[in-house]
């Protein structure tokens, strides 16, 4: 892929970076606006809603992660994979 050089390339890079920052800021704001922070439960107790006795909460969190929150978990895994691949690509030395 050929890179654009000069002023046009810098402008395109700047617009792309600003667009990505705007998308991330909007995603964070929409996630925090749609979350009901007041409904958060304290997890220091040992008896959960489903009457399990898991003292650490790992079983309960794992159950929620793979049932109720499976779609956000998978989206996050794809985002992390894309970040990993992007960082590998950016760190690779170019052969002249």
C-alpha distances in whole Angstrom, upper triangle without the diagonal:
4,6,10,13,16,18,16,13,16,18,15,15,19,19,17,19,22,21,21,24,26,25,26,29,30,30,32,35,35,35,38,40,40,41,45,46,49,50,48,51,52,51,54,56,56,57,54,55,54,57,55,57,53,54,50,49,46,47,47,44,43,44,43,39,39,41,41,38,36,33,33,33,30,28,28,27,24,23,24,22,19,20,20,17,15,17,17,13,14,17,15,15,13,14,15
4,7,9,13,15,13,11,14,16,14,14,17,18,17,19,22,22,21,24,26,26,27,30,31,31,33,36,36,37,39,41,42,43,47,47,51,51,50,52,54,53,56,58,59,60,57,57,57,60,58,59,56,56,53,51,49,50,50,47,45,47,46,42,42,44,44,41,39,36,35,35,33,30,30,30,27,25,26,25,21,22,23,20,17,19,19,15,15,18,16,16,13,15,14
4,6,10,12,11,8,11,13,11,11,14,15,14,16,19,19,19,22,24,24,25,28,29,29,31,33,34,35,37,39,40,41,45,45,49,50,48,51,52,51,54,57,57,58,56,56,56,59,57,58,55,55,52,50,48,49,49,46,45,47,45,41,42,44,43,40,38,36,34,34,32,30,30,29,26,25,25,24,21,21,22,19,16,18,18,15,14,17,16,16,13,15,15
4,7,9,7,5,8,10,9,9,13,14,13,15,18,18,19,21,23,24,25,27,29,30,31,33,34,36,38,39,40,42,45,46,49,50,49,52,53,53,55,58,59,60,57,57,58,61,59,60,57,57,54,52,50,51,51,47,47,49,47,43,44,46,45,41,40,37,36,36,34,31,31,31,28,26,28,27,23,23,24,22,19,21,21,18,16,19,19,19,16,19,18
4,7,7,5,7,10,10,10,13,15,15,16,19,20,21,23,24,26,27,29,30,31,33,35,36,37,39,40,42,43,47,47,51,52,50,53,54,54,57,59,60,62,59,59,60,63,61,62,59,59,55,54,51,53,53,49,49,51,49,45,46,48,47,44,43,40,38,39,37,34,33,34,31,29,29,29,25,25,26,24,21,22,23,19,17,20,20,19,17,19,17
4,6,6,6,9,10,11,12,15,16,17,19,20,21,23,25,26,27,29,30,32,33,35,36,38,39,41,42,44,47,47,51,52,51,54,55,55,57,61,62,63,60,61,62,64,63,63,60,60,56,55,53,55,55,51,50,53,50,47,48,50,49,45,45,42,40,40,39,36,35,36,33,31,32,31,28,27,28,27,23,24,25,22,20,22,23,22,20,22,20
4,5,5,6,9,10,11,12,14,15,16,18,20,21,22,24,26,27,28,30,32,33,34,36,37,38,40,42,46,46,49,51,50,53,54,54,57,60,61,62,59,60,61,63,62,63,60,60,56,54,53,55,54,50,50,52,50,47,48,49,48,45,44,41,39,40,39,35,35,36,33,30,32,32,28,27,29,28,24,25,27,24,21,24,25,24,23,25,24
4,5,5,6,9,10,11,12,14,15,16,18,20,21,23,24,26,27,29,30,31,33,35,36,37,39,41,44,45,48,49,49,52,53,53,56,59,60,61,58,58,59,62,61,62,59,59,55,53,52,53,53,49,49,50,48,45,46,47,46,43,42,39,37,38,37,33,33,34,31,29,30,30,26,26,28,26,23,24,26,23,21,24,25,24,22,25,24
4,5,5,6,9,10,11,12,14,15,17,18,20,21,23,24,26,27,29,30,31,33,35,36,37,39,43,43,47,48,47,50,51,51,53,56,57,58,56,56,57,59,58,59,56,56,52,51,49,51,50,46,46,48,45,42,43,45,44,40,39,36,35,35,34,31,30,31,28,26,27,27,23,22,24,23,19,21,22,19,17,20,21,21,19,22,21
4,5,5,6,9,10,10,12,14,15,16,18,20,21,22,24,26,27,28,30,32,33,34,36,38,41,41,45,46,45,48,49,49,52,55,56,57,54,55,56,58,57,58,55,54,51,49,48,50,49,45,45,47,45,42,43,45,43,40,39,36,34,35,34,31,30,31,28,26,27,27,23,22,24,23,19,20,22,20,17,20,21,21,20,23,23
4,5,5,6,9,10,10,12,14,15,16,18,20,21,22,24,26,27,28,30,32,32,34,36,40,40,43,45,44,47,48,49,51,54,56,57,54,54,55,58,57,58,55,55,51,49,48,50,49,45,45,47,44,41,43,44,42,39,39,36,33,35,34,30,30,31,28,26,27,28,24,23,26,25,21,22,25,22,20,23,24,24,23,26,26
4,5,5,6,9,10,10,12,14,15,16,18,20,21,23,24,26,27,29,30,31,33,35,38,39,42,43,43,46,47,47,50,53,54,55,52,52,53,56,55,56,53,53,49,47,46,47,47,43,43,44,42,39,40,41,40,36,36,33,31,32,31,27,27,28,25,23,25,25,21,21,23,22,18,20,22,20,18,21,22,23,22,25,25
4,6,5,6,9,10,11,12,14,15,17,18,20,21,23,24,26,27,29,30,32,33,37,37,40,42,40,43,45,45,47,50,51,52,50,50,51,54,52,53,50,50,47,45,43,45,44,40,40,42,40,37,38,40,38,35,34,31,29,30,29,26,25,26,23,21,22,22,19,18,20,19,15,17,19,17,15,18,19,20,20,23,23
4,5,5,6,8,10,11,12,14,15,16,18,20,21,22,24,26,27,28,30,32,35,35,39,40,39,42,43,44,46,49,51,52,49,49,51,53,52,53,50,50,46,45,43,45,44,40,41,42,40,37,38,40,38,35,35,32,29,30,30,26,25,27,25,22,23,24,20,19,22,21,18,19,22,20,17,20,22,23,23,26,26
4,5,5,6,9,10,10,12,14,15,16,18,20,21,22,24,26,26,28,30,34,34,38,39,38,41,43,44,46,49,50,51,48,48,49,52,51,52,50,50,46,44,43,45,43,40,40,41,39,36,37,39,37,33,33,30,28,29,29,25,25,26,24,21,23,24,20,20,23,22,19,20,23,21,19,22,24,25,25,28,29
4,6,5,6,9,10,11,12,14,15,17,18,20,21,23,24,26,27,29,32,33,36,37,37,40,41,41,44,47,48,49,46,46,47,50,49,50,47,47,44,42,40,42,41,37,37,38,36,33,34,36,34,31,30,27,25,26,25,22,21,23,20,17,20,20,17,16,19,18,15,17,20,18,16,20,21,23,23,26,27
4,5,5,6,9,10,11,12,14,15,17,18,20,21,23,24,26,27,31,31,34,36,35,38,39,39,42,45,46,47,44,44,45,48,47,48,45,45,41,40,38,40,39,35,35,37,35,32,33,35,33,30,30,27,24,25,25,21,20,22,20,17,18,19,16,15,18,18,14,15,19,17,15,18,21,22,23,26,27
4,5,5,6,9,10,10,12,14,15,16,18,20,21,22,24,26,29,29,33,34,33,37,38,39,41,44,46,47,44,44,45,48,47,48,45,45,42,40,39,41,39,36,36,38,35,32,34,35,33,30,30,27,25,26,26,22,22,24,22,18,20,22,19,17,21,21,18,19,22,21,19,22,24,26,26,30,31
4,5,5,6,9,10,11,12,14,15,16,18,20,21,22,24,28,28,32,33,33,36,37,38,41,44,45,46,43,42,44,47,46,47,44,44,41,39,38,39,38,34,35,36,33,31,32,33,31,28,28,25,22,24,24,20,20,22,20,17,19,20,17,17,20,20,17,19,22,21,19,23,25,27,27,31,32
4,5,5,6,9,10,11,12,14,15,16,18,20,21,23,26,27,30,31,30,33,35,35,38,41,42,43,40,40,41,44,43,44,41,41,38,36,34,36,35,31,31,33,30,27,29,30,28,25,25,22,19,21,20,17,16,18,16,13,15,17,14,13,17,17,14,16,19,18,17,20,22,25,25,29,30
4,5,5,6,9,10,11,12,14,15,17,18,20,21,25,25,28,30,29,32,33,34,36,39,41,42,39,39,40,43,42,43,40,40,37,35,34,36,34,31,31,33,30,28,30,31,29,25,26,23,20,22,22,18,17,20,18,15,16,19,16,14,18,19,16,17,21,20,18,21,24,26,27,31,32
4,5,5,6,9,10,10,12,14,15,16,18,20,23,24,27,29,28,32,33,34,37,40,41,42,39,39,40,43,42,44,41,41,38,36,35,36,35,31,32,33,30,28,30,31,28,25,26,23,20,22,23,19,18,21,20,16,19,21,18,17,21,22,19,21,24,23,22,25,27,30,30,34,35
4,6,5,6,9,10,10,12,14,15,16,18,22,23,26,27,27,30,32,32,35,38,39,40,37,36,38,41,40,41,39,39,36,33,32,34,32,29,29,30,27,25,27,27,25,22,22,19,17,19,19,15,15,18,16,13,16,18,16,15,19,20,18,19,23,22,21,24,27,29,30,34,35
4,5,5,6,9,10,11,12,14,15,17,20,20,24,25,24,27,29,29,32,35,36,37,34,34,35,38,37,38,36,36,33,30,29,31,29,26,27,28,25,23,25,26,23,20,21,18,15,17,18,14,13,16,15,12,14,17,15,14,17,19,17,18,21,21,20,23,26,28,29,33,35
4,5,5,6,9,10,11,12,14,16,19,19,22,24,23,27,28,29,32,35,36,37,34,34,36,39,38,39,36,36,33,31,31,32,30,27,28,30,26,24,27,27,25,22,23,21,17,19,20,17,16,19,19,15,17,20,18,17,21,22,20,21,25,25,23,26,29,31,32,36,38
4,5,5,6,8,10,10,12,14,17,18,22,23,23,26,28,29,33,35,37,37,34,33,35,38,38,39,37,37,34,31,31,32,30,27,28,29,26,24,26,26,23,21,22,19,16,19,20,16,16,20,19,16,18,21,19,19,22,24,22,23,27,27,26,28,31,34,35,38,40
4,6,5,6,9,10,11,12,16,17,20,21,21,24,26,27,30,32,34,34,31,30,32,35,34,36,33,34,31,28,28,29,27,23,24,25,22,20,22,23,20,17,18,16,13,15,16,13,13,16,16,13,15,18,17,17,20,22,20,22,25,25,25,27,30,33,34,37,40
4,6,5,6,9,10,11,14,14,18,19,18,22,23,24,27,30,31,32,29,29,31,34,33,34,32,32,29,26,26,28,26,22,24,25,22,20,22,23,20,17,19,17,13,16,17,14,13,17,17,14,16,19,18,17,21,23,21,22,25,26,25,27,30,33,35,38,41
4,5,5,6,9,10,13,13,17,18,18,22,24,25,28,31,33,33,30,30,32,35,34,36,33,33,31,28,28,30,27,24,26,27,23,22,25,25,22,19,21,19,16,19,20,17,17,20,20,18,20,23,22,21,24,26,25,26,29,30,29,31,34,37,38,42,44
4,5,5,6,9,12,13,17,17,18,21,24,25,29,30,32,32,29,28,30,33,33,35,33,33,31,28,28,29,26,23,25,25,22,21,23,22,19,17,19,17,14,17,19,16,16,20,20,17,20,23,22,21,25,27,25,27,30,30,30,32,35,38,39,43,45
4,6,5,6,10,11,15,15,15,18,21,22,25,27,29,29,26,25,27,30,29,31,29,29,27,24,24,25,23,20,21,22,18,17,20,19,16,14,16,14,11,14,16,14,13,17,18,16,18,21,21,20,23,25,25,26,29,30,29,31,34,37,39,42,45
4,6,5,8,8,12,13,13,17,19,21,24,26,28,28,25,25,27,30,30,31,29,29,26,24,24,26,23,20,22,23,19,19,22,22,18,16,19,18,14,17,19,17,16,20,21,19,20,24,23,22,25,28,27,27,31,32,31,33,36,39,41,44,47
4,6,8,9,12,14,14,18,21,23,26,28,30,30,27,26,28,31,31,33,31,31,29,26,27,28,25,23,25,25,21,21,24,23,19,18,21,19,16,19,22,19,19,23,23,21,23,26,26,25,28,31,29,30,34,34,34,36,39,42,43,47,49
4,7,9,12,12,13,17,20,22,25,26,28,28,24,23,25,28,29,31,29,30,28,25,25,26,23,21,23,22,19,19,21,20,16,15,18,16,14,17,20,18,18,21,22,21,23,26,26,25,28,30,30,31,34,35,34,37,39,43,44,48,50
4,6,9,9,10,13,16,18,21,23,25,24,21,20,23,25,26,27,26,26,24,21,22,23,20,18,20,20,16,17,19,18,15,14,17,16,14,16,19,18,17,21,22,21,22,25,26,25,28,30,30,31,34,35,35,36,39,43,44,48,50
4,5,6,8,11,14,17,20,21,23,23,20,19,21,24,25,26,25,25,24,21,22,23,20,18,21,21,17,18,21,20,16,16,19,19,17,19,22,21,21,24,26,24,26,29,29,29,31,34,34,34,37,39,38,40,43,46,48,51,54
4,5,6,9,12,14,17,19,21,21,19,19,22,24,24,25,24,23,22,19,21,22,19,17,21,21,17,18,22,21,17,17,20,20,18,20,23,22,21,24,26,24,25,29,29,28,31,34,33,33,36,38,38,39,42,45,47,51,53
4,6,9,11,14,17,18,21,20,18,18,21,23,24,25,24,23,22,20,22,23,20,19,22,22,19,20,24,22,19,19,23,23,21,23,26,25,24,27,29,28,29,32,33,32,34,37,37,37,40,42,41,43,46,49,51,55,57
4,6,10,12,15,16,18,18,15,14,17,19,20,22,21,21,20,18,20,21,17,16,20,19,16,18,21,19,16,17,20,21,19,21,24,24,23,26,28,28,28,31,33,32,34,37,37,37,40,42,42,43,46,49,51,55,57
4,7,9,12,13,16,16,14,13,17,18,19,19,18,18,17,15,17,18,15,13,17,17,14,16,19,18,15,15,19,20,18,19,23,23,21,24,27,26,26,29,31,30,32,35,35,35,38,40,39,40,43,47,49,52,55
4,6,9,10,12,12,10,11,14,15,16,16,15,15,14,12,15,16,13,12,16,16,14,16,19,18,16,16,20,22,20,20,24,25,23,26,28,28,28,31,33,32,33,36,37,37,39,41,41,42,45,48,51,54,57
4,6,7,10,11,11,12,15,16,16,15,14,13,12,11,14,16,13,13,17,17,15,17,21,20,19,19,22,24,22,22,26,26,25,27,30,29,29,32,34,33,34,37,38,37,39,42,42,42,45,48,51,54,57
4,5,8,9,9,11,13,14,13,12,11,9,9,7,10,12,10,10,14,15,14,15,18,19,18,18,21,23,21,21,24,25,24,25,28,28,27,30,32,32,32,36,36,36,38,41,41,41,44,47,50,53,56
4,7,9,10,13,15,15,14,12,11,8,8,8,12,14,12,13,16,17,17,19,22,22,21,21,24,27,25,24,27,29,27,28,31,31,30,33,35,34,34,38,39,38,40,43,43,43,46,49,52,55,58
4,6,8,11,13,12,11,9,9,7,9,9,13,14,12,14,17,17,17,19,22,22,21,22,25,27,26,25,29,30,29,30,33,33,32,35,37,37,37,40,41,41,43,46,46,46,48,52,55,58,61
4,6,10,11,9,8,6,6,5,8,8,11,11,10,13,15,15,16,19,21,21,21,22,24,27,26,25,28,30,29,30,33,33,32,35,37,37,37,40,42,41,43,46,46,46,48,52,55,58,61
4,7,8,6,6,5,7,8,10,9,13,12,10,13,16,15,15,18,20,19,19,21,23,27,26,25,28,30,29,30,34,34,33,36,38,38,38,41,43,43,44,47,48,48,50,54,56,59,63
4,5,5,6,7,8,9,11,8,11,10,8,11,13,12,12,15,17,16,16,18,20,23,23,22,25,27,26,27,31,31,31,33,36,36,36,39,41,40,42,45,45,46,48,52,54,57,61
4,5,8,10,11,13,15,12,14,12,9,12,14,12,12,16,17,15,15,17,20,22,22,22,25,27,27,28,31,32,32,34,36,36,37,40,41,42,43,46,47,47,49,53,55,59,62
4,6,9,11,13,15,12,14,11,9,12,13,11,12,15,16,14,14,17,19,22,23,22,25,27,27,28,31,32,32,34,36,37,37,40,41,42,43,46,47,47,49,53,55,58,62
4,7,9,12,14,12,14,12,10,14,15,13,15,18,19,17,18,20,22,25,26,25,28,30,30,30,34,35,34,36,39,39,39,42,44,44,45,48,49,49,51,55,58,60,64
4,6,9,11,9,11,9,8,12,13,11,13,16,17,16,17,19,21,24,25,23,26,29,28,28,32,33,32,34,37,37,37,40,42,42,43,46,47,47,49,52,55,58,61
4,6,9,9,11,9,10,13,14,14,16,18,19,19,20,22,23,27,27,25,28,30,29,30,33,34,33,35,38,38,38,41,42,42,43,46,47,47,49,53,55,58,62
4,6,5,7,7,7,10,11,12,14,16,17,18,19,20,21,25,24,22,25,28,26,26,30,31,30,32,35,34,34,37,39,39,40,43,44,43,45,49,52,55,58
4,6,8,9,10,12,14,15,16,18,19,20,21,21,23,27,26,24,27,29,27,28,31,32,30,32,35,35,34,38,39,39,40,43,44,43,46,49,52,55,58
4,6,8,9,10,11,13,14,15,18,19,20,19,21,24,23,21,24,26,24,24,28,28,27,29,32,31,31,34,36,35,36,39,40,39,42,45,48,51,54
4,6,5,6,8,10,11,12,14,15,16,16,18,21,20,18,21,23,22,22,26,26,25,27,30,30,30,33,34,34,35,38,39,39,41,45,47,50,54
4,5,5,6,8,10,10,12,14,15,15,16,19,18,16,19,21,20,20,23,24,22,24,28,27,27,30,32,31,32,35,36,36,38,42,45,47,51
4,6,5,6,9,10,11,12,14,14,15,19,19,16,19,22,21,20,24,25,24,26,29,29,29,31,33,33,34,37,38,38,40,44,46,49,53
4,5,5,6,9,10,11,11,12,14,17,17,15,18,21,20,20,24,25,24,26,29,29,29,32,34,34,35,38,39,39,41,45,47,50,54
4,5,5,6,9,10,10,10,12,15,14,12,16,18,16,17,21,21,20,23,25,25,26,28,30,30,32,34,35,35,38,41,44,47,50
4,5,5,6,9,10,10,10,14,14,11,14,17,16,16,19,20,19,21,24,24,24,27,29,29,30,33,34,34,36,40,42,45,49
4,5,6,6,8,9,10,14,14,12,15,18,17,17,21,22,22,23,26,27,27,29,31,32,33,35,37,37,39,43,45,48,51
4,6,5,5,6,8,11,11,10,13,16,15,16,19,20,20,22,25,25,26,28,30,31,32,34,36,36,38,42,44,47,50
4,6,6,5,6,9,9,7,10,12,12,13,16,17,17,19,21,22,22,25,26,27,28,31,32,33,35,38,40,43,47
4,6,6,5,9,10,8,10,13,13,13,16,18,18,19,21,23,23,25,27,28,29,31,33,34,35,39,41,44,47
4,6,6,9,11,10,12,14,15,16,18,20,20,22,24,25,26,28,30,31,32,34,36,37,38,42,44,47,50
4,6,8,9,10,12,14,15,16,18,19,20,22,24,25,26,28,30,31,32,34,35,37,39,42,44,47,50
4,6,6,6,9,10,11,12,15,16,17,18,20,21,23,25,26,27,29,30,32,33,35,39,40,43,46
4,6,5,6,9,10,11,13,14,15,16,19,20,21,23,24,26,27,29,30,32,33,37,39,41,45
4,5,5,6,9,10,11,12,14,15,17,18,20,21,23,24,26,27,29,30,32,36,37,40,43
4,5,5,6,9,10,10,12,14,15,16,18,20,21,22,24,26,27,28,30,34,35,39,42
4,6,5,6,9,10,11,12,14,15,16,18,20,21,23,24,26,27,29,32,34,37,40
4,5,5,6,9,10,11,12,14,15,17,18,20,21,23,24,26,27,31,32,35,38
4,5,5,6,9,10,11,12,14,15,16,18,20,21,22,24,26,30,31,34,37
4,5,5,6,8,10,10,12,14,15,16,18,20,21,22,24,28,30,33,36
4,5,5,6,9,10,10,12,14,15,17,18,20,21,23,26,28,31,34
4,5,5,6,9,10,10,12,14,15,16,18,20,21,25,26,29,32
4,5,5,6,9,10,10,12,14,15,16,18,20,24,25,28,31
4,5,5,6,9,10,10,12,14,15,16,18,22,24,27,30
4,5,5,6,8,10,11,12,14,15,17,20,22,25,28
4,5,5,6,9,10,10,12,14,15,19,20,23,26
4,6,5,6,9,10,10,12,14,18,19,23,26
4,5,5,6,9,10,11,12,16,18,21,25
4,5,5,6,9,10,11,14,16,19,22
4,5,5,6,9,10,13,15,18,21
4,5,5,6,9,12,14,18,20
4,6,5,6,10,12,15,18
4,6,5,9,10,13,16
4,6,8,10,13,16
4,6,9,13,15
4,6,9,13
4,6,9
4,6
4
